């Protein structure tokens, strides 16, 4: 392999893969990426759970080939260089990197040992707005588990429902749940559920954010909305591939059964509270300073048009705050993990939020006023 490539182009592509390459793996090859130079040239990186393949525009190809290059160190070298960069392989073991009077020589690995991109066959394909998909992941990822022994909870559920003509994403860790739905024309498809690992969903969110990065002016923002990037989702038994015009993002799906989330969503909560979202977030943060570190336990005493927030820690002291709300039902006291409430409220954007309650230990439903397609459920705690 012997090529010339623009520094900005190479740096941009390498930047996209840094969070995917597995730097701590017991398999050293996962800390490398595969550079393929042919009639079409591209970079591939993977941690065996997530993989990305993106094109690389090359200024001049003197000789094609493949090379498995250490991702982090190569990125650090390219970042400090100026102008065009010349890459020349010495077999499959070494790579020379030249620009101006600078010269590096770094050790590489055999490209034949790099994990192969799986053959994608028998797919179900849907197309979706990249910005909407990014927003859906943003609003649900916080509720997914992180290190739960029930491994399916450390993930997001993508649920395609032809009978409702909808596409839903769900996140839950067993203590809280978030659900968002968007309309989707899925004629000819059967009901489909795929479980996407949390890390893969987080990387997909970053990938989609770059695909729909904000414009600098309002005029450009309007134009971007009109020409939003379309993502093709190719779903198979074991993988799902998200594809734009030039980049492929592959996820290995989790096997297992996701919890029956629809049974958890309360439908008959009679007590409804209207609260200003920002005011509530600030009060929760203030009071939770005193709450026990692990549980973040706070108590909410709800009375007519008022919520009183209290927390107590025998080693630190007590905290109390109060905010005005719209509520006319009977008085009730509930305990919550303050962080769960703050996370849910931060995922929302409306000024006013509705709390729907029933009993002190029954699931609490949170919704934004005027928005029906997004809900959060938080389980109270006994305090």
Secondary structure as UniProt FT lines:
FT   STRAND          2..6
FT   HELIX           7..17
FT   TURN            18..20
FT   TURN            23..24
FT   HELIX           28..31
FT   STRAND          32..37
FT   STRAND          42..46
FT   STRAND          50..55
FT   STRAND          60..63
FT   STRAND          65..70
FT   HELIX           71..79
FT   STRAND          84..90
FT   TURN            91..93
FT   STRAND          94..99
FT   TURN            100..101
FT   STRAND          102..109
FT   HELIX           111..113
FT   STRAND          124..129
FT   HELIX           130..140
FT   HELIX           141..143
FT   HELIX           151..153
FT   STRAND          155..161
FT   TURN            162..165
FT   STRAND          166..172
FT   STRAND          176..183
FT   TURN            187..188
FT   STRAND          192..197
FT   HELIX           198..211
FT   HELIX           218..226
FT   STRAND          230..235
FT   STRAND          239..243
FT   STRAND          248..252
FT   HELIX           261..263
FT   STRAND          271..276
FT   HELIX           277..288
FT   TURN            289..290
FT   TURN            293..295
FT   STRAND          297..303
FT   TURN            304..305
FT   STRAND          306..313
FT   TURN            314..316
FT   STRAND          317..324
FT   STRAND          332..337
FT   HELIX           338..346
FT   STRAND          352..357
FT   TURN            360..361
FT   STRAND          364..368
FT   TURN            369..370
FT   STRAND          374..378
//
